[in-house]
Amino acid sequence: MNFTGYAENFEPHPTMRATPDAPYAALAAEHIGTEHTEILLETGALADPRTHAAALRSQDAPSPLGDMDVSLLLFFEALRGAGITAVLSGETADEVFNGYFWAYDPAHSNSTTFPWVSFERGHDAAAGGLGCSLVDRTLRKELDFMEYADQHYRDALTEVPQVAGESSAERRAREVTYLALTRWAPTHLDRADRMSMAHGVQLRPPFCDRALVEYVYNVPAELKRVNGQEKSLLRAAVADLLPEPVLNRPKSAYPTVQEAAYGEFVRHRFGDVAADRAAPVAPLLDAEATRVALGAAAAPSGAFAWVERASMEMVLQLNTWLAEYRVELSL
């Protein structure tokens, strides 16, 4: 899967994505000898409100991920249209083999909340929780999203099995892996399963094999990341199967739209909702945050635009969810 103009205008990000995927996918297919077909998604399709509504219905809940959800849904639609009804997925490889940078970056792995939440809070657009910055400040204070996440983290820590003789560093590595497997992975698996089955495609994740997960869970963390390279154990296991550039490519996150045109679409739709006092979500919006978002000099674009768009995407999804599910607010 790829976006039109993505490779030509690609902007790297130091922790999320250093290179575009397409060249490496083609290289791997050529090396292995498989048929390679690129599914190219255009901005117009990604911006279709009907597809955003379909993504919402497939998950039964609002999401701040916007183009990530829509692109995944369109991807499975294209697969089904091509007659493909079952696919393999690499889901949970990062959780099992320590592929996420926040799993070994002390600033996040040693934080007092979930490592991925710690990373999100390091960015102004997600400081109050990813997708929450446009929610009324008073309501946010009353609901206390931050403490909810932190308490959930503390509760999860009490479940982590202890192993006699472990050092503090070894124990912490075990905790982070446990959190990733039990709190991070399920959300991704559920999302992928719902999106795929929305078009009748079976998604099969071999890295979720119970025996594999149980075995690798007990492998010392230092063997999963050797010489600063994430997923070293997995890379070593398949070293004779992949071309060198693919084998040693740094981990890249799920691709997101970088171009300003998609950001303009999101901001335009958000502006329409914000201007509609009868919109279901209107009572939940923070007036000042909304003014600032709409008054920005340019729409979000670039490598980290998905975080900057997340709150607007969440408002749009929440507005649709309130309307379609006929939820009445009592504030």
Secondary structure, DSSP 8 states (H G I E B T S, - for coil): -EETTTTTT---BTTTBSS-SHHHHHHHHHHHT------EE-HHHHT-HHHHHHHHHHHTS--S-THHHHHHHHHHHHHHHTT--EEE--TTHHHHHT-SGGGT-HHHHTSSS-HHHHHHHTSGGGTTSTT-TTB-HHHHHHHTHHHHHHHHHHHHHTTS---TT--HHHHHHHHHHHHIIIIIHHHHHHHHHHHHHTTT-EEE-GGG-HHHHHHHHTS-HHHHSBTTBTTHHHHHHTTTTS-HHHHT----------SHHHHHHHHHHHHHHHH-TTSTTGGGB-HHHHHHHHT-SS---STTHHHHHHHHHHHHHHHHHHHHTT-----
